Amino acid sequence: MVPGGAPAAALTIVNPVAVGVVDMCFFGPWWGLGTGLAAYALRKGVVVEYRTGGRRPHGHRAGRRTPAEARGDSDGQGCTDEESLYVREPWWRG
């Protein structure tokens, strides 16, 4: 049996259907059907790669650090500087 079962299968279908509906609204039913099916095929290929071990998960669970941790501010205290309390002019005006 596949881990996740029916809910995981349903989530695999949600995004391609949404892509197809949006394209159908903008470009017509044939474009919607074509892009929806293409998106589903691509999505299914990615899911198969994850299940067979061809792809590894990304993100925090894989050990990637957040931008705050990369700056050495893992406790969130970097935003308490007096300078960060003021709104600055955009770089193109300054």
C-alpha positions in Angstrom: 0.0 0.0 0.0 1.2 3.5 -0.8 2.0 5.8 2.2 -0.6 8.5 2.5 -3.3 6.7 0.6 -6.3 8.5 -0.9 -5.6 12.0 0.6 -2.1 12.0 -0.9 -3.5 10.9 -4.3 -6.2 13.7 -4.1 -3.5 16.3 -3.4 -1.6 15.1 -6.4 -4.6 16.0 -8.6 -5.5 19.4 -7.1 -2.8 21.5 -8.6 -3.0 20.2 -12.2 -6.8 20.6 -12.2 -6.4 24.2 -11.0 -3.9 24.9 -13.8 -6.3 23.4 -16.3 -9.2 25.5 -15.0 -7.3 28.7 -15.1 -6.0 28.0 -18.6 -9.5 27.1 -19.7 -10.8 30.4 -18.5 -8.1 32.4 -20.4 -7.4 30.3 -23.5 -10.4 28.0 -24.0 -11.3 24.4 -23.2 -8.7 22.7 -25.4 -5.8 24.6 -23.8 -7.3 23.9 -20.4 -7.5 20.2 -21.1 -4.0 20.1 -22.6 -2.2 22.0 -19.9 -4.2 20.2 -17.2 -3.1 16.8 -18.5 0.5 18.0 -19.0 0.6 19.4 -15.5 -0.8 16.1 -14.1 1.8 14.1 -16.1 4.7 16.2 -14.7 3.3 16.1 -11.2 2.9 12.4 -11.3 6.5 12.0 -12.5 7.7 14.0 -9.6 5.7 11.9 -7.1 7.0 8.7 -8.6 10.6 10.1 -8.3 10.0 10.9 -4.6 8.6 7.4 -4.0 11.4 5.6 -5.7 14.1 7.7 -4.1 15.2 9.5 -7.2 14.4 12.9 -5.5 15.1 14.0 -2.0 12.9 16.4 0.0 14.0 20.0 0.3 13.5 22.6 2.9 14.0 22.8 6.7 13.5 19.1 7.2 16.5 18.4 5.0 18.7 20.6 7.1 18.5 23.9 5.2 18.9 27.0 7.4 16.5 29.9 7.4 17.7 33.3 6.4 17.7 34.4 10.1 19.9 31.4 11.0 22.2 32.1 8.1 22.8 35.6 9.6 23.4 34.1 13.0 20.1 35.4 14.4 18.4 32.2 15.3 16.7 33.8 18.4 15.0 36.5 16.4 16.6 39.4 18.2 18.0 41.1 15.0 14.8 43.0 14.5 15.0 44.9 17.7 17.7 47.2 16.5 16.7 50.9 16.6 17.6 51.2 12.9 15.1 48.5 11.9 12.2 50.4 13.4 12.2 53.1 10.7 10.9 52.8 7.2 13.7 53.7 4.7 13.5 55.3 1.3 13.6 52.8 -1.6 17.1 52.3 -3.0 16.2 54.0 -6.3 15.3 57.2 -4.5 18.1 57.2 -2.0 
